[in-house]
Amino acid sequence: MARCLTDFEYSCYLSEIVVLSAYRGRGMGKLILQSIENYLGCRVAINLRADPSAIGFYSKVGYEPVDNMFRIHREG
């Protein structure tokens, strides 16, 4: 499962990808990303904030780190 917010024109924020533990390591995350990329086309940039444990995955599938993201930390 993936959760995204997009304007379908310029930007898509990918907030999370979830793969059941029984299916991890089988390429499901990569397949989900490819489906999102194909659906949005080449004009829409995909942005995300990776959990530290997922940085290697995103790097491996071609996502590049950027330094110009900002956030306001909020307590839940």
Phi, psi and omega in degrees: 000143174230146177239120184228156172229123185218156172262000180061013183231318188231317190218147173228126174261118179265106186276330176192155169236134179234127175235128178305142184303327179294341183251359180293147180084007181249010179086011182293319179299316178297319178297319178298314179299317178298321178296318178296313180299316179295319181295318183281334183084181188276350182277335186268121177283139177255123181242146177204162172245111186276138168298142181309327180287347182254359182301317179300320179298310183294323176297317182298327182265011170103003178280141183251139176290146176231152183259358189255036175257146183230158174206158170249117181286132181236141175276139182279000000 
